[in-house]
Amino acid sequence: MLRGRRDGGFTLLEVLLATSLLALALALAYGAIRAAVGSVRSGEGLIDRTDQVRVVQEFLRRQLAHAMPLAFEDLEDNGERKLFEADGETVRFVAPMPGYLSRGGPHVQWLAIERGRAGRRIVFDHAQLNGYDPEEPKADDARPPVVLLDGLADARFEYRTIDPATGELEDWSDEWEDPQQLPAMVRLLVEFDRDDQRSWPSLEVPMKLAHGVATPRRATGRYGPRNRGGRPNRR
């Protein structure tokens, strides 16, 4: 007698095999989706960091290029009028501020390279030239400095001037010895860590009013002209 055909359906082994294959396919699909999302987020983060570098460079280029031959401090003992006080880690000058902040007239602005939690960082601060007191530049302003860029391995300001004898540009230096003059050019060198994907394009800023300008006006603070003899401190 012939045996009858098996009833329709799947065996337990077939069900387990199909379930395992489905789970494997779902795991592979989830891994691929997760990798794609991570790649997109990483790309967006890199774009954001690159945009931040670009914005910072545009801001620094604008502010430095528009530095004005206006004194922010008088030294009566030697007759100096400080227009540009700088070294490898700090820069102080007078320039107009962008936007609504410029309505108060020129501002004394300073940039500093300092150590932060994630490495070196570049900070920016400012105060109105009208009423500026070099000893208390922000006596009535509790606003903290603005961190322009952080997480740097190293950074340094350098300056270039024109040789009066030859009329040619001199070599770059991280010291500025004459606070009564604006340099011909300023540049900012920045280095990132090896695993940091950001890059710093060359930033060399010509000073538009460095030469052939009128005599700087006298700076007066809240307590009158200041008397703080000596040249800028060098680090």
C-alpha positions in Angstrom: 0.0 0.0 0.0 1.3 3.4 -1.0 2.1 5.9 1.7 0.0 9.1 1.5 1.7 12.5 0.7 2.8 14.6 3.7 0.4 17.3 4.8 1.3 20.9 3.6 3.5 23.1 5.9 7.1 23.4 7.1 9.1 21.4 9.5 10.5 22.8 12.7 14.0 22.7 11.2 12.9 24.7 8.2 11.2 27.3 10.3 14.3 27.7 12.5 16.6 28.0 9.4 14.3 30.7 7.9 14.2 32.6 11.2 18.0 32.5 11.5 18.4 33.8 7.9 15.9 36.6 8.5 17.6 37.6 11.8 21.0 37.6 10.0 19.6 39.8 7.2 18.1 42.2 9.6 21.3 42.4 11.6 23.3 43.2 8.4 20.7 45.8 7.3 20.8 47.4 10.7 24.6 47.5 10.7 24.7 49.0 7.2 22.1 51.7 8.2 24.0 52.5 11.4 27.2 52.8 9.5 25.6 55.1 7.0 24.0 57.3 9.7 27.4 57.5 11.5 29.1 58.5 8.2 26.5 61.1 7.6 26.9 62.6 11.1 30.7 62.5 10.8 30.5 64.3 7.5 28.1 66.9 8.9 30.4 67.4 11.9 33.4 67.9 9.6 31.4 70.4 7.5 30.4 72.3 10.7 34.0 72.4 11.9 35.2 73.5 8.4 32.5 76.2 8.3 33.6 77.4 11.8 37.2 77.7 10.6 36.0 79.6 7.5 33.9 82.0 9.5 36.7 82.6 12.0 39.1 83.4 9.2 36.6 85.8 7.6 36.1 87.6 10.9 39.8 87.9 11.7 40.6 89.1 8.2 37.9 91.8 8.4 38.8 93.1 11.8 42.6 93.1 11.3 42.4 94.6 7.8 40.4 97.5 9.2 42.7 98.3 12.1 42.7 102.1 12.5 45.6 104.4 13.4 43.9 105.5 16.6 45.7 105.5 19.9 44.1 103.6 22.8 46.7 104.5 25.4 49.1 107.4 26.0 52.4 107.0 27.8 53.3 110.5 29.0 56.8 109.6 30.3 58.1 108.8 26.8 55.4 110.3 24.6 54.3 107.0 23.1 50.9 106.5 21.8 49.9 102.9 21.5 48.2 102.0 18.2 49.1 98.3 18.0 50.3 96.3 21.0 51.2 92.7 20.1 53.4 89.7 20.6 53.2 86.0 19.6 50.1 85.3 21.7 48.2 88.7 21.9 47.1 91.5 19.6 45.5 94.8 20.7 44.3 97.4 18.2 41.4 99.7 17.3 38.9 98.9 14.6 35.2 99.3 13.9 32.9 96.5 15.0 30.5 94.8 12.6 26.8 95.3 12.7 25.0 97.2 15.5 28.1 97.2 17.7 29.7 99.7 15.4 27.2 102.4 16.3 29.2 103.3 19.4 32.2 104.2 17.3 35.6 102.4 17.1 36.4 99.7 19.6 39.6 98.6 21.2 39.8 94.9 20.2 42.1 92.2 21.5 42.9 88.7 20.4 44.6 86.2 22.7 45.9 82.6 22.3 45.5 80.8 25.6 45.2 77.4 27.0 41.8 75.8 27.3 40.4 72.5 28.4 40.8 70.9 24.9 44.2 72.5 24.1 45.0 76.0 22.8 42.2 78.3 21.9 41.8 81.8 20.3 39.6 84.3 22.2 38.3 87.7 21.2 37.2 90.7 23.3 36.5 94.4 22.8 35.5 97.6 24.5 34.5 101.0 23.1 37.4 103.4 22.5 35.4 106.3 23.9 36.0 106.1 27.6 38.5 103.2 27.4 40.7 102.7 30.4 43.8 100.5 29.8 43.9 99.5 33.5 40.3 98.4 33.5 39.3 97.8 29.9 36.0 96.1 30.9 35.3 97.6 34.4 31.6 98.0 33.7 31.1 95.0 31.4 30.8 91.4 32.7 30.5 90.0 29.2 33.0 87.1 28.9 35.4 86.8 26.0 34.3 85.0 22.8 36.0 81.7 22.1 36.6 81.9 18.3 38.3 78.5 17.9 39.5 75.8 20.3 41.1 72.4 20.3 44.3 73.7 18.7 47.7 72.0 19.0 49.5 75.3 18.6 49.0 78.8 17.3 51.0 82.0 16.9 50.6 85.5 15.6 53.4 87.0 13.4 53.9 90.4 11.9 55.6 92.0 9.0 56.7 95.5 8.3 58.4 97.5 5.5 62.0 98.3 5.6 62.2 102.1 5.4 65.6 102.0 3.7 64.7 99.6 0.9 60.9 99.8 0.8 60.7 96.0 0.9 58.8 93.8 3.2 60.9 92.4 6.1 60.8 88.8 7.4 57.9 87.6 9.6 58.4 88.0 13.4 56.3 87.0 16.4 57.4 90.2 18.2 56.2 93.7 17.5 58.5 96.3 18.9 56.9 99.6 17.8 53.4 100.1 19.3 53.1 103.5 17.7 52.8 102.0 14.2 50.6 99.4 12.5 52.4 96.5 10.8 52.2 96.0 7.1 50.8 92.5 7.5 49.6 90.2 10.2 49.3 86.4 10.0 48.0 83.7 12.2 49.5 80.3 12.2 47.4 77.4 13.5 48.2 73.7 13.9 45.7 71.0 14.7 46.3 67.5 16.1 47.0 64.7 13.7 43.7 63.1 14.3 41.8 66.4 13.8 40.4 66.6 10.3 40.2 70.4 10.3 42.7 72.4 8.3 43.8 76.0 8.5 44.3 77.7 5.2 47.0 80.4 5.1 45.8 83.6 6.8 47.9 86.6 5.9 46.1 90.0 6.3 47.5 93.2 4.8 46.8 96.3 7.0 44.9 98.8 4.9 45.9 101.8 6.9 49.4 100.9 7.9 51.1 103.6 5.9 50.5 107.1 4.8 47.9 107.9 7.5 47.2 111.0 9.5 48.6 111.5 13.0 46.7 109.3 15.5 44.3 111.1 17.8 44.9 111.2 21.5 43.1 108.5 23.5 41.3 109.6 26.7 40.0 107.1 29.2 37.5 107.6 32.0 40.2 108.9 34.3 42.1 110.9 31.6 45.3 109.9 29.8 47.0 106.9 31.4 50.6 106.8 32.5 52.0 103.2 32.3 55.6 103.5 31.1 57.4 100.7 29.3 56.9 98.7 26.1 54.6 95.8 25.7 55.4 92.8 27.9 56.9 89.9 26.0 56.2 86.3 26.9 
